[in-house]
Amino acid sequence: MISIVNITAENIHRFLDDILEIERSSFPSPWSRTAFHQETTRRVSHFWALLAGGSFIGYICFWMFSGEIHLMNIAIHPKKRGKGLGSHLLDKMIELGRSKGAETAWLEVRPSNLVARFLYKKAGFKETGRRPRYYNDTNEDAIVMSMSLLPNRANRLEPDGICQTNPIPL
């Protein structure tokens, strides 16, 4: 059985070693222990553990504020990838955002992270821009991706690269 548990300042000690193991195996510049602890103190932060049969298998951290979601971090244990678990976490993030009235979700991703880019596109995110030299460790750009969370106003990327929104009839 798969479950999602809210990670808080009171229970992070149960998950932190597993989080750090997955983080270090997933990213060239992993977040620190302190960075994860700080997420439990931010009012805008939502930090979840993904458990399967009671075992920790992944996490997601996102901020929700001013009608937006900003995905900060997501990772699944390397041995559990490719089973739809990352999609499950993204879907739950989007579902929560919509239930709370969020209008847009966005994120940054390395151009070299093809697996993550595919996951985000599958979830409905579109490439909407770049942040030059965003990643300090490699000076790699970040691809900015976003998606509308509003019903009947799904973003579509036109062939000329301009992101348009379906018009609402008056």
C-alpha positions as CSV (number, residue, x, y, z in Angstrom):
1,M,0.0,0.0,0.0
2,I,1.3,3.5,-0.9
3,S,0.8,6.4,1.5
4,I,1.9,10.0,1.8
5,V,3.0,11.4,5.1
6,N,3.5,15.0,5.9
7,I,7.1,15.7,7.0
8,T,7.2,18.1,10.0
9,A,9.7,19.4,12.5
10,E,8.4,16.7,14.9
11,N,8.8,13.7,12.6
12,I,11.7,14.6,10.2
13,H,14.1,12.6,12.3
14,R,12.2,9.4,11.2
15,F,12.9,10.2,7.5
16,L,16.0,12.3,7.2
17,D,18.6,9.6,6.7
18,D,16.5,8.1,3.9
19,I,15.9,11.5,2.4
20,L,19.6,12.3,2.3
21,E,20.5,8.9,0.8
22,I,18.0,9.4,-2.0
23,E,19.0,13.0,-2.4
24,R,22.7,12.2,-2.7
25,S,22.1,9.5,-5.3
26,S,19.8,11.7,-7.3
27,F,21.4,15.1,-7.7
28,P,24.9,16.4,-8.5
29,S,24.4,19.1,-5.8
30,P,22.3,17.6,-3.2
31,W,20.4,19.6,-0.5
32,S,21.9,19.6,2.9
33,R,20.5,18.2,6.2
34,T,19.9,21.9,7.2
35,A,18.0,22.7,4.0
36,F,15.6,19.8,4.6
37,H,15.1,20.9,8.2
38,Q,14.4,24.5,7.1
39,E,11.5,23.2,4.9
40,T,9.7,22.0,8.0
41,T,9.7,25.6,9.3
42,R,8.4,27.5,6.3
43,R,4.7,28.4,6.3
44,V,4.5,28.0,2.5
45,S,6.4,24.6,2.3
46,H,4.7,21.3,1.8
47,F,7.1,18.4,2.4
48,W,5.8,14.8,2.0
49,A,7.3,11.4,2.4
50,L,6.1,8.6,0.0
51,L,5.9,5.2,1.8
52,A,5.2,1.8,0.3
53,G,4.4,-1.0,2.7
54,G,5.8,1.2,5.5
55,S,9.2,1.7,3.7
56,F,10.4,5.2,2.7
57,I,10.7,5.4,-1.1
58,G,10.6,9.1,-2.0
59,Y,9.7,12.6,-1.2
60,I,8.4,15.9,-2.7
61,C,8.8,19.4,-1.4
62,F,6.9,22.3,-2.9
63,W,5.8,25.8,-1.9
64,M,2.3,27.1,-2.2
65,F,1.7,30.8,-2.0
66,S,-0.1,33.6,-3.9
67,G,-2.1,31.2,-6.0
68,E,1.0,29.4,-7.2
69,I,2.8,26.1,-6.6
70,H,6.6,26.0,-7.0
71,L,8.1,22.5,-7.0
72,M,11.3,22.7,-5.1
73,N,12.5,19.1,-4.9
74,I,11.2,15.6,-5.8
75,A,13.0,12.2,-5.8
76,I,12.3,8.5,-5.7
77,H,14.7,5.9,-4.5
78,P,16.8,4.7,-7.5
79,K,15.6,1.1,-7.2
80,K,11.9,2.2,-7.2
81,R,12.0,4.5,-10.2
82,G,10.0,3.9,-13.4
83,K,6.9,2.6,-11.6
84,G,4.8,5.8,-11.6
85,L,5.7,6.9,-8.1
86,G,7.1,10.3,-9.1
87,S,3.9,10.9,-11.2
88,H,1.8,9.9,-8.1
89,L,3.6,12.6,-6.0
90,L,3.2,15.2,-8.7
91,D,-0.5,14.3,-9.2
92,K,-1.1,14.7,-5.4
93,M,0.7,18.1,-5.4
94,I,-1.4,19.3,-8.3
95,E,-4.6,18.0,-6.7
96,L,-3.8,19.8,-3.5
97,G,-3.0,23.0,-5.4
98,R,-6.3,22.9,-7.3
99,S,-8.3,22.2,-4.1
100,K,-6.7,25.3,-2.5
101,G,-7.3,27.6,-5.5
102,A,-3.8,27.6,-6.9
103,E,-3.8,28.8,-10.5
104,T,-0.3,27.9,-11.7
105,A,2.4,25.4,-11.0
106,W,6.0,25.9,-12.0
107,L,9.5,24.5,-11.6
108,E,13.1,24.6,-12.8
109,V,14.9,21.6,-14.2
110,R,18.3,20.9,-15.7
111,P,18.3,20.5,-19.5
112,S,20.5,17.4,-18.9
113,N,17.8,15.8,-16.7
114,L,15.9,14.1,-19.4
115,V,14.0,11.7,-17.1
116,A,12.7,14.5,-15.0
117,R,11.8,16.6,-18.0
118,F,9.8,13.7,-19.4
119,L,8.0,13.2,-16.1
120,Y,7.0,16.9,-15.9
121,K,5.8,16.9,-19.5
122,K,3.8,13.8,-18.9
123,A,2.2,15.6,-15.9
124,G,1.2,18.6,-18.1
125,F,4.1,21.0,-17.6
126,K,5.3,23.0,-20.6
127,E,8.7,24.6,-21.2
128,T,8.2,28.4,-20.8
129,G,11.6,29.8,-20.4
130,R,15.2,29.5,-19.3
131,R,17.3,30.8,-16.4
132,P,20.9,31.2,-17.7
133,R,23.6,29.6,-15.6
134,Y,21.1,28.8,-12.9
135,Y,23.0,25.8,-11.4
136,N,26.2,27.0,-9.7
137,D,27.9,23.6,-9.7
138,T,27.9,23.3,-13.5
139,N,26.8,26.7,-14.8
140,E,24.0,24.8,-16.6
141,D,20.9,26.7,-17.5
142,A,17.5,25.9,-15.9
143,I,14.5,25.2,-18.0
144,V,11.5,26.8,-16.5
145,M,8.3,24.8,-16.8
146,S,4.8,25.7,-15.8
147,M,1.2,24.6,-16.1
148,S,-2.2,26.1,-15.5
149,L,-4.2,24.5,-12.7
150,L,-7.4,26.3,-13.8
151,P,-10.2,24.2,-15.2
152,N,-10.9,24.7,-18.9
153,R,-7.8,26.9,-19.3
154,A,-5.0,24.5,-20.0
155,N,-1.9,26.1,-21.4
156,R,-0.8,25.1,-24.9
157,L,2.6,25.8,-26.4
158,E,2.2,27.1,-29.9
159,P,4.7,26.1,-32.6
160,D,6.4,29.5,-32.4
161,G,7.2,28.9,-28.8
162,I,4.6,31.4,-27.3
163,C,2.6,30.0,-24.5
164,Q,-1.0,30.9,-24.9
165,T,-4.1,30.3,-22.7
166,N,-7.4,29.2,-24.1
167,P,-9.8,32.2,-24.1
168,I,-12.7,32.3,-21.7
169,P,-16.0,33.2,-23.5
170,L,-17.6,36.4,-22.1
